[in-house]
Amino acid sequence: MPKVLADITPLKTSRDFRVLFTGGLISFLGSQLTLVAVPVQVFQLTNSSLQVGLVSLGQMVPLIIGSLVGGTLADAFDRRVLLIYTQILLAATSAALALNAMAPHPKVWPLYVITAIAAAISGVDYPARNASLPAMVTREELPAALALRQIQYQAGGVVGPALAGLLLAAVGASAVYWIDTATFGAALIAAMMIHPLIPEGGGRKAGLASIAEGLRFLRRTRLIASTMLIDIVAMVFGMPRALFPAIGIDHFHAGSGTVGLLFAAPGAGALIAAVLTGWVGRVHRHGRAVLLAVIVWGLGIAAFGAVPWLWAALALLAIAGAADVVSAVFRNTILQSEVPDALRGRLSAVHIAVVTGGPRLGDLESGAVAAVTNPQFSVVSGGLLCIVGAVAVAWRYPELDRYDSRVHTRSAVVRGQTPVVGNS
């Protein structure tokens, strides 16, 4: 009988993966509380979806810079040490948000500044965390490990936003931020418990030359570039996150609890899809799976913007989230399989800048379009443009659709080299 449920072999065979997975699950749950609390607080203070989008956009440049710096650091130093320091600093930013929320008259500008600083620190954390994964599991276990990581993210993405809506209504934003601060303690303990994670060959000297080397590799490796470009398309045009407060409060005439459900719905669908990823190890046309998943994502988002019923809107967001997690698993598998370990931190940095920067551009795009039209038109048009963009990427980068993991793995073994594909 074909395996349906997620393969938990990496949790059984790798102590370090198990420890990092557990600590990350707790801290990510806390981060999702803040992810909802910040836009809700901004909307309550300003009554502006554009301001919500601008706060998110303000995190993009620090995130990109932090990721590039973090990538070169992750390829130069012990990745475990980087994880320890970033957890401490991220906890401090959440505490700063809590203090602002506790003020008699909370200010909007600290939300811009503090979240931008947190984004820069996260930019250092993510590449070190992602580049560490292949050192903890075998190549054969990598798709399963990445699927488990998606379960980790999506479990937090479901429980966190739903819980945030309830907590915001019951105890306010400051309590939510303090809870987030506390959860970073679990991630810190986990990072201290794992073994050192020295990059292959002892590490490459950090600096601008190191960053440039990673960017040159990306430029000449069309397959890797295509996986990042299609995610940008999906997130810029198909991510209506900045509109959730307006849609929940104005369109569905509800409160912060409904807003929390809107934030949670994509994660709910993604969590279900991630739990049912026992099949991913049998798929070898990873690029085609990515293309199809992005098209389904765009269809789900467009339909979400068109329906007048809350239950249908939540269901469509869940379908879109399920498609997104499938895309994420296969995009990450291509990246982690085809990039040499000596470059993995820097390429993970670019990937993280895309994955987390894209939604922020999407927040700006959706908020700006909604400001001149309405939220529903912004969502529908964005979903349709996402589909058009996916078709364009497939045409421009045919190697993505043609990618077969069996062919590239076998050819790499025959040559005795680290697989590098798609070079122009």
Helices and strands as residue ranges (DSSP letters): H 9-13, H 15-46, H 49-57, H 60-74, H 79-102, H 109-136, H 142-170, H 173-193, G 200-202, H 208-220, H 222-238, G 241-243, H 244-246, I 247-251, H 256-275, G 280-282, H 286-306, H 310-338, H 341-372, H 375-396, H 398-402, H 405-415
